[in-house]
Amino acid sequence: MEDVPFGPPPRIYKYHCFECDKSFEINEAIIDVACGWTKKRTKTSDGEEVPVLECYSCRKKILKCID
């Protein structure tokens, strides 16, 4: 058995802004926090619901998961 003190590495979600056409990789911890403050959701390829985020580049709230 492998000794991993903090568990497996966090999942990375791929998001894309369809307004400015930029893509981002967002850490699972940020997604977990965002789930508490936003009600808009998008779905991953495996059906998991994750929040729609504000784009880091153009600041529109349309950053959607493309994972």
C-alpha positions in Angstrom: 0.0 0.0 0.0 1.3 3.4 -1.0 1.8 5.9 1.8 0.1 9.1 0.7 -0.3 11.6 3.6 -2.8 13.9 2.0 -4.6 11.6 -0.4 -4.6 11.6 -4.2 -3.8 14.8 -6.1 -6.8 17.1 -6.7 -8.8 16.7 -9.9 -8.3 19.3 -12.6 -11.3 20.6 -14.5 -11.0 22.1 -18.0 -13.0 25.2 -18.5 -13.5 27.3 -21.6 -14.9 30.8 -22.1 -16.9 31.0 -25.3 -16.8 34.8 -25.2 -13.0 35.4 -25.4 -12.1 31.8 -26.5 -9.6 31.2 -23.7 -9.3 27.9 -21.8 -8.3 27.3 -18.2 -7.4 24.3 -15.9 -9.1 24.8 -12.6 -8.2 22.9 -9.4 -10.9 20.9 -7.6 -10.5 23.0 -4.4 -11.6 26.1 -6.3 -14.6 24.2 -7.7 -15.6 23.1 -4.2 -15.5 26.7 -2.9 -17.4 28.0 -6.0 -20.2 25.4 -5.4 -21.1 27.3 -2.2 -21.4 30.8 -3.8 -22.9 30.2 -7.3 -26.1 28.5 -8.3 -25.5 28.3 -12.1 -24.2 24.8 -13.1 -22.7 23.1 -16.1 -22.1 19.4 -16.5 -18.9 17.5 -17.1 -18.6 14.7 -19.7 -19.4 12.1 -17.0 -22.5 14.0 -15.8 -21.1 15.7 -12.7 -22.5 19.1 -12.0 -19.9 21.9 -11.5 -20.4 25.6 -11.2 -20.3 28.1 -14.1 -17.5 30.5 -13.2 -16.4 34.0 -14.1 -13.7 34.1 -16.9 -10.3 35.2 -15.6 -9.7 37.1 -18.8 -12.9 38.9 -19.9 -14.8 38.7 -16.5 -18.0 37.4 -18.1 -19.8 34.8 -16.0 -19.8 32.2 -18.8 -16.7 30.0 -18.1 -18.1 26.5 -18.6 -16.6 23.1 -17.9 -15.5 21.2 -21.1 -14.0 18.3 -19.2 
